[in-house]
Amino acid sequence: MSKGLAIIMFSGTADKFIPLGVLTQTAANLGVPVRIFVTGFATPYFTKNKPQPRFPKEFEDMVPGLLKGLEKMKAPSWYDMVREAKEVGDVKVYVCSLIAEALGLKKEDLDPIVDDIVGATFFMKETAEYEVIFI
């Protein structure tokens, strides 16, 4: 088994944030270290003024039923799952320095769930022996 789970979070749609939360929380509960590298279109959702992720148009017929089912289950949001995972396990959330600079973001602009702004080299070195998932 690998030494941890590295998640590269690029997508900015709600259908991608659900597995981010589920996989992060599950790994943390199993004692597996998790490192999340936020880049690309996912970056705005990790700022203090984060928008609510939207589902892609191709899933619009499924969304009402899914949301109703999640509400009935009292399933936590992706954000709450990641936050809770950070409370119970070795979970770090990093924002890509290149994207942060391109968007004019500083550490103080980011949500408290974010640990730091780092470059890809730092992330790759830290997760060299981790299983990598690209979302």
Number of C-alpha atoms within 10 A of each C-alpha: 6 12 13 21 22 25 22 22 22 16 18 21 16 16 16 19 22 15 13 22 20 17 19 28 26 15 18 23 16 11 14 19 21 26 22 25 26 27 22 17 13 22 23 22 19 21 20 14 11 12 10 11 17 14 16 13 8 8 10 11 9 10 16 11 11 11 12 11 12 13 12 9 9 9 12 15 15 21 16 14 20 25 19 18 23 20 12 13 19 16 25 18 22 23 29 21 18 15 17 22 11 8 12 9 17 13 14 9 14 22 15 14 17 19 15 17 21 17 16 16 9 11 18 14 10 12 21 14 14 20 14 17 13 12 16
